[in-house]
Amino acid sequence: MSVKIHPSSIVENGAKISDGVVIGPFCYVGAEVEIGSGTVLESFVRVHDLVTIGENCKICEHTTIGGDPQDHGFKNERSYVRIGNNNLIRENVTISRATGEDCETVVGDDCFIMEGVHLAHNVKIGNHVTIANKVGLSGFVEVGDHVVFGGMAGVHQFVRIGAFSMIGGLFRVVKDVPPFTLSGGVPFRLLGLNNVGLRREGFSSEKRREIYNFYRDLYRRDELFTKNLERVIQNRDNYSPEIQQIIDFYKASKRGVTFWGRAGLNNA
């Protein structure tokens, strides 16, 4: 396979462009860029230096990858953007380089990033993540695998989003969102399990019930939440891998975790 570069595009000397890459009209690719085989840049895509893009990605018009972070603390240090394989990145997306020497902004594999999304410096996105239009992820946000964001959601810096969770559109997320949950509302809160997403990913009804019952037990009203959390942490090894994942998520939280709405666990 050959590389196809439209004559109106600029690819700087030193860029590593693999076989099968297509670069459409009016694109710019910096000298310190690597693009994997089968990836397509449509028109007016700009890829700054220090960016690596994997195989079989499609990057649509007016997307900018690897621009300087929008961060007062950035001092022109050498930092990176790493994008995995099989990603679809739609129009007008911006993905910033990281703040901090040798630090990275990371997008995993098989992600669908829709129009107008902004991924700020040091963001880390897992695999199979869907981010709808106009979502903004602030600096140092971490997103687990199989997460879905509704359109125009905004996520505060340093927030963590647990795997297999779904964030409703238009909401502001200021605390960590634990795995397997559905969240939204004003004030923002956990509304239940992400049952539709879990079914699509092959979670059995028994497994979903196990997760639900664990959350009911964690938030039981006859005991303080902190004591319940301490109890499940002490008994971590007695739980299934999915429940251990939830426990580890709570243990690692620094910003605090979004709490359940009153109806989310049937007033448990």
Residue, then its C-alpha position, 0 to 999 in steps of 0.5 A: m500500500s502507498v501513502k496518499i498525500h493531497p498536494s495542498s497538505i504539508v507534511e514536515n520532514g521527519a514525520k513517520i507516515s505508515d503505509g496506507v495512510v491518507i492525508g486529505p486537502f489542507c492538512y498539516v502534519g508536524a515533523e515529530v509525528e507518527i501515524g499508523s497504517g490505514t489512518v485517514l486525515e480528512s481535510f483541514v486536520r492539524v497534527h502538531d509535533l509530539v503526537t502518535i496516532g495508531e492504525n485505522c483511525k479516521i480524523c475528520e475536518h478541522t480537528t487539532i491534535g497536540g496543541d499546547p495545553q491551555d494551562h498557566g503552568f505549561k512552560n514549553e516542556r516536552s510532552y505528548v499525545r498518544i492516540g490508539n487504534n481504530n478511533l473515529i474522531r469527528e469534526n472540530v475536536t481539540i486534543s491538547r498535549a500534556t503539562g509536565e515533562d514527558c507526560e502524556t494525554v492519552v486516548g485508547d483504542d476503539c473510541f468514538i469522539m464526536e463533533g466539538v469535543h475538547l480533551a484537555h492536557n493530561v486527560k487519559i481515555g480508556n478503550h471503547v469510550t463514546i463521547a458525544n458532541k461538545v463534551g469538555l474534559s478538563g485537565f487530568v481527567e481519567v476515563g475508564d473503558h466503555v464509558v459513554f458521555g451525553g452531549m455537552a457534559g462538562v467534567h472538572q479537572f482531576v475527576r475520575i470516571g469509572a468503567f462502564s458508566m454513563i454520564g447524562g448530557l448537559f450536566r456538570v461533573v465535579k466528583d468521581v463517578p463510580p463504575f457501572t453507574l448511570s448519573g445525571g440530574v441537578p444536583f448531579r447524582l447517581l441515578g442507578l446502574n447503567n443497565v442498558g450499557l451493561r446488557r450490551e456488554g454481556f453482563s448477565s442479569e445475575k451479575r447486574r443484580e450483584i453489583y446493584n446489591f453491593y451498592r445498596d449495602l454500601y449506602r445502607r442507611d443504618e450505618l455511616f457511609t465511611k464505616n460501610l466503606e471501611r468494612v467492604i475494604q477490609n473484606r475486599d478479597n471475598y468479593s468478585p472482580e467487578i465488586q473489587q473494581i468498585i472498592d478500588f475505585y472508592k479507595a483511590s478517590k481524592r475528590g470524593v465520589t458522586f453520591w446516589g440520589r434518593a430514588g437511585l437505590n430505592n431509598a436503601 
